[in-house]
Amino acid sequence: MDDNQSSSGSENFVSSNVQKNDVIADDYLAVELINSGYSGEVWRCESKSCARVVAIKVMYTVGESVRATRAAHVSALLKNSSSVDASFICGLAETVFHLRHPCLVFELYGMNLKEMITKENVLPLPLFQIKAIMWQVCNGVASHTDIKPENVVLVDDQTTTVSDISPDGAFYNKNTCLKNVVSNVQIKIIDLEDSVTSPRNLHFVPGTMGYRAPEVYGGVGWGFPVNVFAVGCLTFEIFTGLSLFPKTDDVREYFFCMERLLGHFAPGQAQDISEMHPAIFRTKTRVPKVRGAAINAKVCNKLLRHVADVKWFKKSINQSDAVEFISMCTAVDPHRRLTIESALRHRFFTKFSRVKLN
């Protein structure tokens, strides 16, 4: 979750002040800062007591943390749930404290999908690897609500360099293309702090801009279809390396691109969203339209270039079942969108149709 953190309640955020070589909870030596985000910093740490390497997220909150408590609660529930395979989830090992900051301890895995996508000479991934990654995400997504490339990590991120045919049709010459291939596509879904366990309509704005379903901006609540929308966005990005929607904090700009890529919104849905965001739609027309004229001309041109790029890349996906899968996952109407169950039955995953999970 990034620009709207209403699920965090009234927590006070204070810098953790963790430095390299600090000892957390009298056991974990902070070795390297891996990442930092809105709610905390993730450190690579070594346990002095049992000689293991872990990842520790040091929360910015002091004292009781709603997000840390939720992560622990959801992690425990998912481990005992029959509706999700816990093997796809990076569960919480324990919670400790450092200078009153809650610290979430996890097993350390490899790079996340965003890092993989941007790694030199990795894309395009082999089709079977894309399907394997997304099949695992669909099986493990459950109640996450913030699926994005940064929240899916490879268990083992080693790559193998292979030679591809050169433009002149030869191998092993100065023009030979070298490609990095991921050796193991087993994944784990991380960051359970914004997960929910009830399918009831919810009203905080979940997820990260660029992967958010449109209904989260309405006034009647949302449910688990938001995860399927994010799955569609993630699938497109793994195929192309380009995010389906631009990274913008402006809701109107987001809907401007969404309308051009996914089609017009139904009058009822536009009306619902307009109750919370009255400046987005022109609702008095027969078909609701996003108020594009209100967007700065320079920004508008940038957004239109992104839309054109996405359409070009979408045509470059030479897999009709993949394009259909992405389109059905990202339907603007949540009632017309695939469910996780129907997504797993889609022909995109035919190869896995006989796989039985414990």
Buried (B, 14 or more C-beta within 10 A) or exposed (E): BBBBBEBBEEBEBBEBEBEEEBEBBEBBBBEEBBBBBBBBBBBBBBBEEEEEEBBBBBBBBBEEBBBBEBBBBBBEBBEEBEEBBBEBBBBBBEBBBBEEBBBBBBBBBBBBBBBBBEBEEBBBBEBEBBBBBBBBBBBBBBBBBBBBBBBBBBEEBEBEEEEEEBEEEEEEEEEBEEBBBBEBBBBBBBBBBBBBEEEEEBEBBBBBBBBBBBBBBBEEEBBBBBBBBBBBBBBBBBBBBBBBBBEBEBBBBBBBBBBBBBEBBBBEBBBBBBEBBEEBBBBEEEEBBBEBEEBEEEBBEBBBEBBEEBEEBBEEBEBEBBBEBBBBBBBBBBEEBBEBEEBBEBEBBEEBEEEEEE
